[in-house]
Amino acid sequence: MNAAGDNVSSHSQGADPITVSQMMTPGVVQIPGDITVAKAAFLMQKEQIPCLLVKDTDARTGIVTYTDIVKKVVAQGLEPQDVQVRTVVSRPVHTIEFDRPLEEASTLMAVTGVPLLIVMRQGQPVGVLRARDLVYMTKRCTVRIPATVWTHDGKSAAAKQHGTITNLSHLAAAVEGPLMIQSGAQVGVSFTLPDAENSITAYGRAAVQTKLGEGPPSRGWSLDIQFTHLTASDQSQIRSWVSQQPDQDSAPKNQ
């Protein structure tokens, strides 16, 4: 395990990257371009899916989402039953392979600005990965676990900062405290689960930064860290520990 001040260029060695397939929503529905927007919207609602692949030809494919329908049809005063879905699709369709690291998907979304990716396997679409899936898909539990956090650039690490993990899953953690870390930064976080003997060190990306309270005195920041590198044993340990915690509705209000 690397201390915060140590060289961390090997932080991914021995760690198993969380892959896209672990986070995606399985299944992709494809439709022809000549069906109406009304039928497309009905299908999305019926199947509870965030998008549809629209295939006009083998070489020409687009994607339609609820946002496309609202902006390009409803907001324009058009009738969904009178508009073919091919006229409102977005292109290009951004894809990622199912076995790629989650960090790669996060980077691709940040670079392209798209809110979702189509997951591919052997040339076929097999699922959808949404931006919000990266952080919020799995069960988390409310905790108060002391943690050490630091930023790094893959070669060296900045000084240690101390905070408290308030929300935890095997894919992400929310850390509160006087943290001077910007959204998008590469970070490391070290902590020990209650009653555990060994500490856990995870590496990831600072996904969301939220100010705690308004005005002086400052209560600091809440930083949502999306894990991208975590050993298989540590993933399993966190997952097992979280699964044993009571559901939020039945959990005590004061820990």
DOKE-217034 format. One record per atom (N, C-alpha, C): x negated, y, z negated. Coordinates in steps of 0.2 Angstrom, whole numbers, always signed. Example, Ala and Ser with C-alpha at 12.3 -4.5 7.8 and 13.67 -1.06 7.14 Angstrom:
BEGIN
((-66; -28; -39));
((-62; -22; -39));
((-66; -16; -39));
((-64; -11; -35));
((-68; -5; -36));
((-64; +0; -39));
This chain:
BEGIN
((-4; -6; +0));
((+0; +0; +0));
((-4; +6; +0));
((-3; +11; +4));
((-7; +17; +5));
((-4; +22; +0));
((-9; +26; -4));
((-7; +31; -8));
((-6; +37; -3));
((-3; +42; -6));
((-1; +48; -1));
((-7; +51; +2));
((-12; +51; -2));
((-18; +55; +1));
((-22; +51; +5));
((-21; +44; +6));
((-25; +40; +10));
((-24; +41; +17));
((-28; +38; +21));
((-27; +38; +28));
((-21; +33; +29));
((-16; +35; +34));
((-10; +31; +35));
((-9; +29; +42));
((-15; +29; +46));
((-14; +27; +53));
((-12; +20; +53));
((-13; +16; +48));
((-11; +9; +49));
((-4; +7; +45));
((+0; +13; +45));
((+6; +12; +41));
((+11; +7; +44));
((+10; +6; +50));
((+15; +1; +54));
((+12; -6; +54));
((+6; -7; +52));
((+3; -14; +52));
((+6; -17; +46));
((+8; -23; +47));
((+11; -27; +42));
((+19; -26; +40));
((+21; -20; +44));
((+28; -19; +43));
((+32; -21; +49));
((+38; -22; +48));
((+42; -25; +53));
((+47; -19; +55));
((+46; -16; +61));
((+51; -10; +63));
((+58; -12; +63));
((+62; -8; +61));
((+69; -9; +61));
((+71; -8; +69));
((+75; -13; +72));
((+76; -13; +79));
((+83; -10; +80));
((+84; -8; +87));
((+90; -6; +89));
((+96; -11; +88));
((+94; -17; +89));
((+99; -23; +89));
((+102; -23; +82));
((+98; -21; +77));
((+101; -22; +70));
((+106; -16; +68));
((+106; -11; +72));
((+110; -5; +71));
((+116; -4; +76));
((+116; -7; +82));
((+120; -6; +87));
((+127; -8; +86));
((+132; -6; +89));
((+139; -8; +89));
((+139; -13; +95));
((+140; -20; +94));
((+140; -24; +100));
((+146; -23; +105));
((+144; -24; +111));
((+150; -24; +116));
((+150; -18; +120));
((+151; -18; +126));
((+152; -12; +130));
((+157; -14; +135));
((+162; -9; +136));
((+167; -10; +141));
((+166; -6; +147));
((+166; -9; +153));
((+165; -6; +159));
((+172; -5; +163));
((+173; +0; +166));
((+179; +1; +170));
((+177; +4; +177));
((+181; +3; +182));
((+180; +7; +189));
((+182; +14; +188));
((+179; +18; +193));
((+180; +25; +193));
((+187; +28; +195));
((+191; +24; +197));
((+197; +26; +200));
((+203; +26; +195));
((+202; +23; +189));
((+207; +23; +184));
((+208; +30; +181));
((+214; +32; +178));
((+215; +38; +176));
((+212; +39; +169));
((+211; +46; +168));
((+208; +48; +161));
((+213; +45; +155));
((+219; +46; +157));
((+224; +44; +152));
((+223; +36; +150));
((+222; +32; +155));
((+221; +25; +154));
((+214; +24; +150));
((+209; +28; +152));
((+203; +27; +149));
((+203; +29; +142));
((+207; +34; +140));
((+207; +36; +133));
((+211; +31; +129));
((+216; +28; +132));
((+220; +23; +129));
((+216; +17; +127));
((+212; +15; +132));
((+207; +9; +131));
((+202; +10; +126));
((+199; +16; +125));
((+195; +18; +120));
((+198; +18; +113));
((+204; +20; +113));
((+208; +20; +106));
((+209; +13; +105));
((+212; +9; +109));
((+214; +2; +108));
((+208; -2; +106));
((+202; -1; +109));
((+196; -5; +107));
((+192; -2; +102));
((+194; +4; +100));
((+190; +7; +94));
((+183; +8; +96));
((+181; +10; +102));
((+174; +11; +105));
((+173; +19; +106));
((+167; +21; +106));
((+165; +28; +107));
((+165; +30; +114));
((+164; +25; +119));
((+163; +27; +126));
((+165; +21; +130));
((+165; +23; +137));
((+166; +18; +142));
((+161; +19; +147));
((+158; +13; +150));
((+154; +14; +156));
((+158; +14; +162));
((+157; +19; +166));
((+161; +20; +173));
((+157; +18; +179));
((+159; +13; +182));
((+155; +10; +187));
((+158; +11; +194));
((+156; +16; +198));
((+158; +17; +205));
((+155; +12; +210));
((+149; +11; +210));
((+145; +6; +214));
((+140; +3; +209));
((+136; -2; +212));
((+131; -5; +208));
((+126; +0; +207));
((+125; +5; +211));
((+119; +10; +210));
((+122; +16; +206));
((+128; +17; +205));
((+131; +23; +203));
((+135; +22; +197));
((+132; +23; +191));
((+136; +22; +185));
((+136; +28; +180));
((+141; +30; +177));
((+142; +35; +172));
((+144; +33; +166));
((+145; +38; +161));
((+148; +36; +155));
((+153; +42; +153));
((+159; +39; +150));
((+164; +44; +147));
((+165; +43; +140));
((+165; +49; +136));
((+166; +49; +129));
((+172; +53; +128));
((+175; +53; +121));
((+180; +57; +119));
((+178; +65; +121));
((+172; +67; +120));
((+170; +74; +121));
((+171; +75; +128));
((+169; +71; +133));
((+170; +72; +140));
((+177; +74; +141));
((+182; +70; +138));
((+189; +70; +140));
((+192; +77; +137));
((+190; +79; +131));
((+192; +85; +128));
((+189; +91; +132));
((+183; +91; +133));
((+180; +97; +137));
((+182; +98; +144));
((+182; +92; +148));
((+183; +92; +155));
((+190; +91; +157));
((+195; +89; +153));
((+201; +88; +155));
((+206; +92; +150));
((+206; +91; +144));
((+211; +94; +139));
((+210; +102; +139));
((+204; +104; +138));
((+202; +111; +137));
((+203; +115; +144));
((+203; +111; +149));
((+204; +114; +156));
((+212; +114; +158));
((+216; +112; +154));
((+223; +112; +155));
((+225; +107; +160));
((+221; +102; +161));
((+223; +97; +166));
((+227; +91; +163));
((+230; +87; +167));
((+234; +82; +164));
((+230; +75; +165));
((+229; +72; +159));
((+225; +66; +160));
((+227; +60; +164));
((+234; +60; +165));
((+236; +55; +170));
((+235; +57; +177));
((+233; +63; +178));
((+232; +65; +185));
((+225; +65; +187));
((+220; +64; +183));
((+213; +65; +184));
((+210; +58; +184));
((+206; +56; +189));
((+202; +50; +189));
((+196; +51; +185));
((+194; +45; +181));
((+189; +46; +176));
((+182; +47; +179));
((+181; +45; +186));
((+175; +46; +189));
((+173; +54; +189));
((+178; +58; +189));
((+177; +65; +190));
((+175; +69; +183));
((+175; +65; +178));
((+173; +68; +171));
((+167; +64; +168));
((+164; +60; +171));
((+159; +56; +168));
((+153; +60; +167));
((+148; +58; +162));
((+142; +61; +161));
((+136; +57; +164));
((+132; +60; +168));
((+126; +56; +170));
((+120; +60; +169));
((+114; +57; +168));
((+113; +50; +169));
((+115; +46; +162));
((+115; +39; +163));
((+117; +35; +157));
((+110; +34; +154));
((+109; +36; +147));
((+103; +34; +144));
((+104; +28; +140));
((+99; +23; +142));
((+99; +17; +139));
((+92; +15; +135));
((+93; +10; +131));
((+87; +8; +127));
((+87; +0; +127));
((+82; -3; +126));
((+82; -11; +126));
((+83; -13; +118));
((+87; -18; +118));
((+89; -20; +111));
((+84; -22; +106));
((+78; -23; +108));
((+72; -25; +104));
((+68; -19; +102));
((+69; -13; +104));
((+65; -8; +103));
((+66; -5; +96));
((+60; -2; +93));
((+61; +0; +87));
((+66; +6; +86));
((+69; +6; +80));
((+74; +12; +79));
((+71; +19; +80));
((+65; +19; +78));
((+61; +26; +79));
((+61; +28; +86));
((+61; +24; +91));
((+61; +25; +98));
((+68; +28; +100));
((+73; +25; +97));
((+80; +27; +99));
((+81; +34; +96));
((+79; +35; +90));
((+79; +42; +87));
((+76; +47; +91));
((+70; +46; +93));
((+66; +50; +97));
((+69; +52; +104));
((+72; +47; +107));
((+75; +47; +113));
((+81; +52; +113));
((+85; +51; +107));
((+91; +55; +106));
((+89; +62; +105));
((+84; +63; +101));
((+81; +70; +100));
((+79; +74; +106));
((+75; +70; +111));
((+73; +73; +117));
((+78; +74; +122));
((+83; +70; +123));
((+88; +71; +128));
((+94; +74; +125));
((+95; +75; +119));
((+101; +78; +116));
((+107; +74; +116));
((+107; +68; +118));
((+113; +64; +119));
((+115; +61; +112));
((+121; +60; +111));
((+123; +57; +104));
((+124; +50; +104));
((+123; +46; +110));
((+123; +39; +110));
((+119; +36; +115));
((+117; +30; +114));
((+113; +26; +119));
((+117; +20; +121));
((+116; +17; +127));
((+118; +11; +129));
((+113; +6; +128));
((+114; +1; +124));
((+109; -4; +123));
((+109; -10; +128));
((+103; -11; +131));
((+102; -16; +136));
((+99; -22; +134));
((+100; -28; +137));
((+96; -34; +136));
((+96; -38; +143));
((+91; -39; +145));
((+90; -43; +152));
((+94; -39; +157));
((+94; -33; +157));
((+97; -29; +163));
((+105; -28; +162));
((+107; -31; +156));
((+115; -30; +155));
((+116; -26; +149));
((+121; -22; +149));
((+123; -18; +143));
((+126; -23; +138));
((+124; -22; +132));
((+126; -27; +126));
((+129; -23; +120));
((+128; -16; +120));
((+130; -13; +114));
((+129; -5; +115));
((+131; -2; +110));
((+131; +5; +109));
((+128; +8; +103));
((+123; +12; +103));
((+120; +15; +97));
((+122; +22; +97));
((+125; +24; +91));
((+127; +31; +90));
((+122; +35; +86));
((+121; +41; +86));
((+117; +45; +82));
((+119; +44; +74));
((+125; +44; +73));
((+127; +43; +66));
((+126; +36; +63));
((+125; +31; +68));
((+124; +24; +66));
((+117; +24; +63));
((+113; +28; +65));
((+106; +28; +62));
((+105; +29; +55));
((+110; +32; +52));
((+109; +34; +45));
((+115; +31; +41));
((+121; +31; +44));
((+127; +30; +40));
((+131; +23; +41));
((+128; +19; +45));
((+132; +13; +47));
((+132; +8; +41));
((+126; +7; +37));
((+126; +2; +32));
((+128; +4; +25));
((+130; -1; +21));
((+132; +1; +14));
((+126; +4; +10));
((+128; +10; +7));
((+123; +13; +2));
((+126; +13; -5));
((+122; +14; -10));
((+124; +14; -16));
((+121; +21; -20));
((+125; +23; -24));
((+123; +29; -28));
((+118; +27; -33));
((+112; +30; -33));
((+107; +28; -38));
((+103; +35; -41));
((+99; +34; -45));
((+94; +39; -47));
((+88; +36; -49));
((+83; +35; -43));
((+77; +32; -44));
((+72; +37; -42));
((+67; +38; -47));
((+61; +42; -45));
((+57; +40; -39));
((+55; +45; -35));
((+52; +43; -29));
((+46; +48; -27));
((+41; +46; -24));
((+36; +50; -21));
((+37; +51; -14));
((+36; +57; -11));
((+37; +58; -4));
((+32; +62; -1));
((+30; +60; +5));
((+24; +64; +8));
((+25; +64; +16));
((+23; +69; +19));
((+23; +69; +26));
((+16; +67; +29));
((+16; +64; +35));
((+10; +62; +38));
((+11; +63; +46));
((+5; +62; +49));
((+5; +63; +57));
((+2; +57; +60));
((+2; +51; +56));
((+0; +45; +59));
((-8; +44; +57));
((-11; +49; +55));
((-18; +49; +53));
((-20; +51; +46));
((-17; +56; +44));
((-18; +58; +37));
((-11; +60; +34));
((-11; +61; +27));
((-5; +62; +24));
((-6; +69; +20));
((+0; +72; +19));
((+0; +78; +15));
((+0; +77; +8));
((+0; +82; +3));
((+1; +81; -4));
((+7; +77; -6));
((+7; +74; -11));
((+13; +71; -14));
((+18; +76; -16));
((+24; +74; -15));
((+30; +78; -18));
((+34; +73; -22));
((+37; +75; -27));
((+41; +71; -31));
((+49; +73; -31));
((+53; +68; -31));
((+60; +69; -30));
((+64; +63; -33));
((+70; +62; -32));
((+74; +57; -35));
((+79; +54; -29));
((+78; +48; -28));
((+83; +45; -23));
((+90; +44; -26));
((+95; +47; -23));
((+101; +47; -25));
((+106; +43; -21));
((+104; +40; -15));
((+108; +36; -11));
((+103; +32; -7));
((+105; +25; -7));
((+100; +20; -4));
((+103; +15; -1));
((+100; +13; +5));
((+102; +7; +9));
((+95; +4; +11));
((+95; -2; +15));
((+89; -4; +17));
((+87; -1; +24));
((+91; +4; +26));
((+89; +8; +32));
((+88; +15; +31));
((+90; +18; +25));
((+89; +25; +24));
((+90; +27; +16));
((+87; +33; +15));
((+88; +35; +8));
((+89; +42; +8));
((+93; +45; +3));
((+94; +52; +2));
((+89; +54; -4));
((+85; +59; -4));
((+80; +61; -9));
((+82; +68; -11));
((+83; +69; -17));
((+84; +76; -20));
((+78; +79; -24));
((+76; +85; -23));
((+71; +88; -27));
((+68; +94; -24));
((+63; +97; -26));
((+60; +103; -23));
((+55; +101; -18));
((+58; +99; -12));
((+55; +96; -7));
((+53; +101; -1));
((+47; +102; +1));
((+46; +106; +6));
((+44; +102; +12));
((+50; +99; +15));
((+49; +95; +21));
((+55; +97; +26));
((+53; +98; +32));
((+58; +100; +37));
((+61; +94; +41));
((+67; +94; +43));
((+70; +89; +47));
((+66; +87; +53));
((+66; +81; +54));
((+62; +79; +60));
((+55; +76; +58));
((+52; +78; +52));
((+46; +76; +50));
((+45; +69; +49));
((+39; +66; +50));
((+37; +59; +49));
((+35; +59; +41));
((+38; +55; +38));
((+37; +55; +30));
((+36; +47; +28));
((+33; +47; +22));
((+33; +41; +18));
((+36; +42; +12));
((+39; +37; +9));
((+42; +37; +2));
((+41; +31; -1));
((+39; +32; -8));
((+37; +26; -12));
((+41; +26; -18));
((+44; +20; -20));
((+49; +20; -26));
((+49; +13; -28));
((+52; +12; -34));
((+52; +5; -37));
((+60; +4; -39));
((+63; -1; -37));
((+70; -3; -39));
((+70; -4; -46));
((+76; -3; -49));
((+77; -4; -56));
((+75; -12; -58));
((+71; -13; -63));
((+70; -20; -65));
((+65; -24; -60));
((+63; -20; -55));
((+58; -24; -51));
((+51; -22; -53));
((+46; -27; -51));
((+39; -26; -53));
((+35; -23; -48));
((+37; -23; -42));
((+32; -20; -37));
((+36; -14; -34));
((+32; -9; -32));
((+35; -4; -29));
((+36; -5; -21));
((+40; -1; -18));
((+41; -1; -11));
((+39; +5; -7));
((+36; +4; -2));
((+34; +10; +2));
((+37; +9; +9));
((+40; +14; +11));
((+44; +14; +18));
((+41; +21; +21));
((+41; +20; +28));
((+40; +26; +32));
((+46; +27; +37));
((+47; +33; +38));
((+52; +35; +42));
((+52; +42; +45));
((+58; +45; +46));
((+59; +51; +49));
((+64; +55; +44));
((+63; +61; +43));
((+67; +66; +39));
((+73; +68; +44));
((+79; +65; +43));
((+84; +65; +48));
((+89; +72; +46));
((+90; +73; +40));
((+95; +78; +38));
((+92; +81; +32));
((+92; +88; +32));
((+90; +92; +26));
((+96; +96; +24));
((+98; +96; +17));
((+103; +100; +15));
((+101; +104; +9));
((+103; +110; +8));
((+101; +114; +2));
((+106; +112; -3));
((+103; +112; -9));
((+108; +110; -15));
((+110; +116; -19));
((+116; +118; -18));
((+118; +124; -21));
((+116; +131; -18));
((+119; +136; -20));
((+118; +143; -17));
((+115; +148; -22));
((+110; +151; -20));
((+107; +157; -24));
((+102; +154; -30));
((+99; +159; -33));
((+95; +156; -39));
((+99; +154; -45));
((+97; +150; -49));
((+90; +146; -48));
((+91; +141; -43));
((+86; +140; -38));
((+87; +135; -33));
((+87; +128; -36));
((+91; +124; -33));
((+91; +116; -35));
((+87; +112; -31));
((+84; +115; -26));
((+80; +111; -21));
((+84; +109; -15));
((+82; +103; -13));
((+85; +101; -6));
((+86; +93; -7));
((+91; +91; -3));
((+93; +84; -2));
((+90; +82; +5));
((+86; +77; +5));
((+83; +75; +12));
((+85; +68; +13));
((+88; +67; +19));
((+90; +61; +21));
((+85; +58; +26));
((+82; +52; +23));
((+76; +49; +27));
((+78; +43; +30));
((+78; +42; +36));
((+79; +36; +40));
((+73; +32; +41));
((+73; +26; +38));
((+68; +22; +38));
((+66; +19; +45));
((+60; +19; +47));
((+58; +16; +54));
((+53; +10; +53));
((+49; +10; +47));
((+45; +5; +46));
((+45; +3; +39));
((+47; -4; +38));
((+48; -7; +32));
((+46; -14; +32));
((+43; -17; +28));
((+41; -24; +28));
((+48; -28; +28));
((+48; -34; +31));
((+53; -38; +30));
((+55; -40; +23));
((+50; -41; +19));
((+52; -43; +12));
((+55; -37; +8));
((+52; -31; +10));
((+55; -25; +6));
((+62; -24; +9));
((+63; -25; +16));
((+70; -24; +18));
((+75; -29; +15));
((+73; -35; +14));
((+77; -40; +11));
((+78; -38; +3));
((+73; -36; +0));
((+74; -34; -7));
((+79; -28; -8));
((+78; -23; -4));
((+83; -18; -4));
((+90; -20; -3));
((+91; -24; +3));
((+97; -26; +5));
((+101; -30; -1));
((+97; -34; -4));
((+99; -39; -9));
((+102; -35; -15));
((+97; -30; -17));
((+99; -26; -23));
((+105; -21; -22));
((+105; -18; -16));
((+111; -14; -14));
((+118; -18; -14));
((+117; -24; -11));
((+123; -28; -11));
((+126; -30; -18));
((+122; -30; -23));
((+124; -32; -29));
((+127; -27; -33));
((+126; -21; -31));
((+129; -15; -34));
((+136; -14; -33));
((+140; -11; -38));
((+147; -11; -37));
((+149; -6; -32));
((+155; -7; -29));
((+157; -2; -24));
((+158; +5; -27));
((+157; +10; -22));
((+158; +17; -25));
((+164; +18; -29));
((+170; +15; -26));
((+176; +17; -29));
((+176; +14; -37));
((+172; +8; -38));
((+173; +5; -45));
((+167; +7; -49));
((+162; +11; -46));
((+156; +12; -49));
((+157; +17; -55));
((+153; +17; -60));
((+154; +22; -65));
((+152; +29; -63));
((+156; +34; -65));
((+154; +41; -62));
((+148; +44; -65));
((+146; +42; -71));
((+139; +44; -74));
((+135; +38; -75));
((+129; +38; -72));
((+124; +33; -72));
((+120; +34; -78));
